[in-house]
Amino acid sequence: KRSNSKMCDLMEQKSKKVVVGVDLDEVLGEFLTNLCSFTSETYGWKFTVDDFFSYNFSEVWKITLPETQKVVSAYLSSKCFTDGIPAIPGARDALESLLDKFDFYVVTSRQTYITETTKKWIDENFPNIFQDVLLGNHYGLTGVQVSKPEMCRKVGAEILIDDAVNYCRESSKNMNEVYLFDWNLKYKWNRADDSENPKNMFRLSSWDQMKEKLLEYYDRKRRND
């Protein structure tokens, strides 16, 4: 009987968990930091993360889209990328502390051909935190592309954490809340008039803030259940 009771408690606890979709690049890891190192070493470019007013790299580098695709492809096969990008400070600790209340899924726009590298990085930097890793294959030259809202729908996410204004606004239509991650308020590519954002979209600048916001959501949901 005790065993059955424990099993019921575990099932009930699992059913009460909130599902959250978490973007990878610039939310969990510093993709641009190593990209800038790569373009400096390979092409002699002097761009820093602070130069990225847009996440459309061709606008920043002032080169064509095909040229941009070649540069990014070279980066993704280089040691600057495959050896691992830096993890965002505070992300792992915050996520680990919330595992009793939340189920987390990685939902990234990365192309599917770097699935193995992506999952390896997640396993090394965020072990036993994420239920699964979904890649949307955006900008992929082959294969099916899957939108952020669709990836979130597949895993039953109520919340999305992302650094892209367009993904957050798009996803807000079908999700309870969306959190725009703007680390230390330094992400120029997600500058936008926040008054134009949906009411369920919030700009947060650290993983400490993210943790606090997630707990607020969880407590509010429990009270309303």
N, C-alpha and C positions, 0 to 999 in steps of 0.2 A: 504493500500500500504506500509506504514511504517513497519507494522507487517511482510508482505511478504519479504520486503527488509532485515529486521533483521534476518529472518529465513534463507534467502539466504546467508547472511554474516556468520552466524553460521555454515551452511553446508559447505561453502567454507573454513572456518577456520579449521573445523574438517577434511576435505579432505586433507588439507596441513600438517596435523600433521605427524610427523615421529614416526613410531612404533618401540619400543625398548623392547627386551627381557632382563630381569634382573634376574640373579641367586640370590639365597637366602643366603645359608650358606657361610660365610666369605666374602660376598659382602654386604648384608643387616644386617646380624646378626652373632654374634660370637659363632658358633656351638662348636668349639674346646675348647673354654675357659671353658664352663660348662661341656663338656665331661671330661676334665682333672680334674675338681673338683669332678665329679662323681667317676671316677676311683680311685682317691686318697682316697675319703671317703669310698668307697665300697671294694676296693681291696688293698689299701695301696700303690698303684703305685705312683711314683713321677714324672710323665711326665708333661711337660709344653708344651704350643703351640710351643715354639721354638724347641722342639724335633721332630716335624713333618716334616721330610724331604720328606715325601710322604703322599698323602691322602689315600693311601692303608694302613689302620690302622694295618693290620696284619704284615706289614713290620716294622712298628715302634714298636709295642708291642712285636714282635717276638713270636707270637702265631699262631695257625692254623686259616684258614678261618672260619670253623664252630665255633671255640672258639670266634673269633672276632665278628661274627654275634650274638652270645649270649650276649656279653658285650654291643654291640650297641643296641640290642633289650631291654636290661635291662635299659640302659640309656634313651631310648626314652619313656619308661613307668614310669620313675622316676620324682620326683619333680624338679630335676636339669634341666630337659628339659621342662616338662609340665608347670612349673611356668614361663617359658619364658627365652630365652637367651638374652644377651645384644645386643642392636642395635649398628651397626657401626656408630661412630660419623660422623655427617655431611651428612649422606645419606638422611634422611628425608627432611632436609632444601633444599638440592640440588634438589631433585626430585620435591618437592612442587613448587619450583621457575620455573620449566620447563614445568609445566602442560599445559600452553597455547600453547606450540609448540610440545609437545610430548605426545604419549599414551604409558604408561608403562604396561608391563605384567610380572608377576613372572613366570620364567621357571626354575624349580628346579628338580634335580634328585631324590629328596626325594621319599620314598615309599608311595603308595597311602593310606595305612592304617593309616597314620598320617595326612591325609588331613584336618580333623577338627581342630586339634591342630595347624597346619600350618596356616590355614586361620584365626584362632583366633589371632595368634601372629601378622600376617600382619595387621589385622583390628585395633589392639591395638597400634602398633608401626608406622604404615604407613596408617592412615585412609584416605580414599577417594583418594588414589594415584594410585592404580593399577586397571586396567580394569578387570583382571581375574588372577587366580592363577592356573598354570598348573604343575602337578607332573609327572615326567617321570618314576617313579617306578623302578629306577635302583637298582640292588641288591635285588629286591623283590623276595621272594620265590614263590609267586603266582602272577597271573595277567600279563597283557601286559606291556612290557617296551617300552618307547617312547624316542627316541634320542633327544638331544638338537636341532640339525638342524630341526628335524621334528616338535618339539614344536614351534620353531620360524616360520617355514613355515605356521603352522596352524593359527597363529595370524598375519601373514604378516609382521614380524619384518625385518627391514633393518639393525639393529644393535643388537649385543649381548654383554652384560656385564657379565663376568664370571671370576672366580679365577683359573680355571683349564686350563692348557696349551693345553691338548688334546682336550677338548671341543671347545676351541677357534680356534685351527687349523682346526678341523673338520668342524666347522660352517663357517669358513672364505671362504670356497669354494662357498657357496650359499648366502653370505650376503655382503652388501656393506662395512661394517666395523665391527671389533670385538675388544673389549677393555678388556685386561687382567688386572684384578684388583689385585694389589699387595700392600696391605695396609701398608703404611710406609716402603715399600720395605723389609718387614720382613717375607713374606710367602715363606718359604724354599721349600715347595712342588711344587711351580711353577717356581723354578729356571730352566732356560733353556738358550740356546744360542739364543738370540733374533735375531741374523743375519740369523737364519734358519726359522724365522717366516715369514708368508706371508706379503706382503707389506701393506695389509689392516688390520693388527693386531698391536695394540699398548698397551704397558705396562703403566699403570697409577697407582699412589700410594696414591691417596686421592680422596674424593668426590668433592673437589674443582677442581682438575684437570679433573675429569670426567665431571663436569658441563661445564667447559671451552671447552673440546673436543666436547661435544654434541652440544654446541652452534656454534662452528666452522663448524661442519657438517651441521647443520640446515641452517646457513647463506650461505654456499657454495651451498647447494641444491637449495635454493630459487633463488640464482643468476643464476643458470644453468637452472631453469625451464622456 
